[in-house]
Amino acid sequence: MPLVLPGEEVSLNEPGRQFARHHHLKGYAALIVSGSCDEAGDRGRFRACAGDVLIHRSFEAHQDRIGPCG
């Protein structure tokens, strides 16, 4: 069973951090301010870099890996 996160958090993630497959209760947009993030989810795999926005629907499952620069 995936981890459930509220989807209203603001976070700064350290380089190399990994998040197991999970979903959020509410839809949200994730703005990559700096560094990069690899995400694998219900709609495929994406590499997001600074300036990219990842849109997530409610309960959309995904896993994340923060890039080497955070």
Helices and strands as residue ranges (DSSP letters): E 3-5, E 18-24, E 28-31, E 36-41, E 44-49, E 53-56, E 62-66
